[in-house]
Amino acid sequence: MSSAEPTPRGIAWRAKAQFPGYRLPDELLAVREQVRRIVQDEIVPIEQRIDPDAPDLPETDWQRLAAKTKAAGLWCLGAPEPYGGGGLDTFSLCVLLEEMAQHRMGLYNPGCGVFGRYPPWVIWGGTREQIEKYAVPALREGYYTFFAITEPSGGADPAGAIQCRAEKRGNDWVLNGTNVFVRTDKGKGREGISCFIIEKGTPGFNARRFKVIRTVAEPCEVSFEDCVVPGERMIGEEGRGLSLCLDLLTRNRFPYSACNLGVAVAAHRMAIAHAKQRSTFGVPLSQRQAIQWMLADAEVELRACRWLIWEGAWKADRGEDARVEASIAKLYSSEVLGRTVDAAVQIHGGYGVSKEFPLERWYREARVRRIGEGPSEVQRMVIARSLFR
Ligand SMILES: Cc1cc2nc3c(=O)[nH]c(=O)nc-3n(C[C@H](O)[C@H](O)[C@H](O)COP(=O)(O)OP(=O)(O)OC[C@H]3O[C@@H](n4cnc5c(N)ncnc54)[C@H](O)[C@@H]3O)c2cc1C
């Protein structure tokens, strides 16, 4: 054996260390294809004939498609199996959400809810009784549920801003203020914040809708005036509300980012198609370097974005600390979404801002993604802190 030839030991090591590659599992690819067909063949045509600002599909269409996804085993895939969900890991869910979001309402209403809606947060932090009572029916029926942590005093820094108060009275809590994450102990800062389940119709609880740039899932300001909430509706332990919320926000950041990516991919695809078929000054837009560079930059950013989401979600699924990865995915996907949709609008010219196409709606809704669920600056702060630890 010459010295240039590998030793048997070297061969054995390399065989073990061989990288298996990045191919997605066949089952996941098959489900992704099923989801894609339902979105593109069923949801997109309905959206084209209804009000472009509609928040949801017409009820009859929703019922028909929800029945179809339930029968196909595609209902609530991200919720835990014992509670009627598909028990998918975050990585697989992200792969599917990228497809589910590729339609007009997709950013804030992926798949228009025909694949089930996001599980209510109590499912991740509640007791078995709370989950059975509140989460299971919401999952089964596809109800919308909400969480409220932002107060008029500020949302980027809830630990500092929360002013809503809860006072213990016997086994009950009496809430006053504008939130459901409330201070149960004034003197304790972030350790004095707790979380409650609030049922619609509870006396002293009010919700006021307010209009914003986005036309789906209009936010509400919720307020409490001597609102009595039984002790068993607290989620988690007293004083652990903020850490529960931050855990849930982190958990949600990968699926949230996957929706950003899905809409950006759809806008990019539209921009490419338009550039191919539209000519100005006798030349197709696709042959103009100015347009090619916009599309090339978007292509690079979308691929990078997908890997950032997939890598972070994979790490989270392995039980590793993925808080920084969650901030990176949320920050980058929100910003890439904004840039990609903006370029697609520009390439479409006047059509880009017409309600004939979904771009106008994506353009407006994408703006909220750099603010909601932690503004971009706060994500940068989290990432930067990790560099100096
Ligand atoms: C359409 C919509 C829906 C929403 N839905 C919900 C909901 O369902 N539940 C809920 O609880 N909240 C919801 N929110 C609130 C949202 O989460 C907050 O708007 C967000 O967290 C920012 O809080 P804020 O608006 O109070 O801004 P502030 O906290 O006042 O921050 C203002 C701006 O200051 C900058 N900033 C903040 N901190 C820093 C920093 N450390 N460094 C540098 N710059 C900084 C950022 O640019 C930020 O946008 C929703 C908001 C919108 C617009």
The ligand as an SDF file (V2000), in Angstrom:
LIG
                    3D

 53 58  0  0  0  0  0  0  0  0999 V2000
  -52.0240   44.3260   13.6100 C   0  0  0  0  0  0  0  0  0  0  0  0
  -51.4700   44.0740   14.9830 C   0  0  0  0  0  0  0  0  0  0  0  0
  -51.8740   42.9460   15.6870 C   0  0  0  0  0  0  0  0  0  0  0  0
  -51.3870   42.6980   16.9670 C   0  0  0  0  0  0  0  0  0  0  0  0
  -51.8300   41.6110   17.6530 N   0  0  0  0  0  0  0  0  0  0  0  0
  -51.4270   41.3990   18.9200 C   0  0  0  0  0  0  0  0  0  0  0  0
  -51.9380   40.2990   19.6960 C   0  0  0  0  0  0  0  0  0  0  0  0
  -52.7180   39.4940   19.2120 O   0  0  0  0  0  0  0  0  0  0  0  0
  -51.5290   40.1930   20.9700 N   0  0  0  0  0  0  0  0  0  0  0  0
  -50.6520   41.0510   21.5360 C   0  0  0  0  0  0  0  0  0  0  0  0
  -50.3270   40.8920   22.7080 O   0  0  0  0  0  0  0  0  0  0  0  0
  -50.1340   42.0860   20.8410 N   0  0  0  0  0  0  0  0  0  0  0  0
  -50.5100   42.2930   19.5530 C   0  0  0  0  0  0  0  0  0  0  0  0
  -49.9980   43.3560   18.8270 N   0  0  0  0  0  0  0  0  0  0  0  0
  -49.0560   44.2620   19.4410 C   0  0  0  0  0  0  0  0  0  0  0  0
  -47.6200   44.0900   18.9660 C   0  0  0  0  0  0  0  0  0  0  0  0
  -47.0740   42.8850   19.4590 O   0  0  0  0  0  0  0  0  0  0  0  0
  -46.8260   45.3320   19.3990 C   0  0  0  0  0  0  0  0  0  0  0  0
  -47.2480   46.4050   18.5690 O   0  0  0  0  0  0  0  0  0  0  0  0
  -45.3180   45.1630   19.3320 C   0  0  0  0  0  0  0  0  0  0  0  0
  -44.8610   44.2120   20.2580 O   0  0  0  0  0  0  0  0  0  0  0  0
  -44.6010   46.4990   19.6100 C   0  0  0  0  0  0  0  0  0  0  0  0
  -45.0990   47.0910   20.7820 O   0  0  0  0  0  0  0  0  0  0  0  0
  -45.5890   48.6320   20.7380 P   0  0  0  0  0  0  0  0  0  0  0  0
  -46.4830   48.8070   19.5700 O   0  0  0  0  0  0  0  0  0  0  0  0
  -46.1080   49.0090   22.0620 O   0  0  0  0  0  0  0  0  0  0  0  0
  -44.2670   49.4620   20.4390 O   0  0  0  0  0  0  0  0  0  0  0  0
  -43.1890   49.9290   21.5070 P   0  0  0  0  0  0  0  0  0  0  0  0
  -42.9120   48.8890   22.5170 O   0  0  0  0  0  0  0  0  0  0  0  0
  -43.5960   51.2730   22.0000 O   0  0  0  0  0  0  0  0  0  0  0  0
  -41.9380   50.1090   20.5310 O   0  0  0  0  0  0  0  0  0  0  0  0
  -42.0070   51.1070   19.4820 C   0  0  0  0  0  0  0  0  0  0  0  0
  -40.8350   50.9290   18.5510 C   0  0  0  0  0  0  0  0  0  0  0  0
  -39.6400   51.2130   19.2630 O   0  0  0  0  0  0  0  0  0  0  0  0
  -38.5710   50.4480   18.7610 C   0  0  0  0  0  0  0  0  0  0  0  0
  -37.9550   49.7080   19.8600 N   0  0  0  0  0  0  0  0  0  0  0  0
  -38.5700   49.0800   20.8900 C   0  0  0  0  0  0  0  0  0  0  0  0
  -37.6610   48.5050   21.6980 N   0  0  0  0  0  0  0  0  0  0  0  0
  -36.4420   48.7770   21.1680 C   0  0  0  0  0  0  0  0  0  0  0  0
  -35.0980   48.4620   21.5220 C   0  0  0  0  0  0  0  0  0  0  0  0
  -34.8300   47.7020   22.5900 N   0  0  0  0  0  0  0  0  0  0  0  0
  -34.1020   48.9230   20.7450 N   0  0  0  0  0  0  0  0  0  0  0  0
  -34.3680   49.6880   19.6520 C   0  0  0  0  0  0  0  0  0  0  0  0
  -35.6030   50.0080   19.2550 N   0  0  0  0  0  0  0  0  0  0  0  0
  -36.6220   49.5650   19.9990 C   0  0  0  0  0  0  0  0  0  0  0  0
  -39.1470   49.5160   17.6910 C   0  0  0  0  0  0  0  0  0  0  0  0
  -38.9160   50.0890   16.4160 O   0  0  0  0  0  0  0  0  0  0  0  0
  -40.6180   49.5050   18.0000 C   0  0  0  0  0  0  0  0  0  0  0  0
  -41.4030   49.2430   16.8410 O   0  0  0  0  0  0  0  0  0  0  0  0
  -50.4570   43.6010   17.5340 C   0  0  0  0  0  0  0  0  0  0  0  0
  -50.0140   44.7260   16.8090 C   0  0  0  0  0  0  0  0  0  0  0  0
  -50.5090   44.9520   15.5440 C   0  0  0  0  0  0  0  0  0  0  0  0
  -50.0100   46.1770   14.7830 C   0  0  0  0  0  0  0  0  0  0  0  0
  1  2  1  0
  2  3  1  0
  2 52  2  0
  3  4  2  0
  4  5  1  0
  4 50  1  0
  5  6  2  0
  6  7  1  0
  6 13  1  0
  7  8  2  0
  7  9  1  0
  9 10  1  0
 10 11  2  0
 10 12  1  0
 12 13  2  0
 13 14  1  0
 14 15  1  0
 14 50  1  0
 15 16  1  0
 16 17  1  0
 16 18  1  0
 18 19  1  0
 18 20  1  0
 20 21  1  0
 20 22  1  0
 22 23  1  0
 23 24  1  0
 24 25  2  0
 24 26  1  0
 24 27  1  0
 27 28  1  0
 28 29  2  0
 28 30  1  0
 28 31  1  0
 31 32  1  0
 32 33  1  0
 33 34  1  0
 33 48  1  0
 34 35  1  0
 35 36  1  0
 35 46  1  0
 36 37  1  0
 36 45  1  0
 37 38  2  0
 38 39  1  0
 39 40  1  0
 39 45  2  0
 40 41  1  0
 40 42  2  0
 42 43  1  0
 43 44  2  0
 44 45  1  0
 46 47  1  0
 46 48  1  0
 48 49  1  0
 50 51  2  0
 51 52  1  0
 52 53  1  0
M  END
$$$$
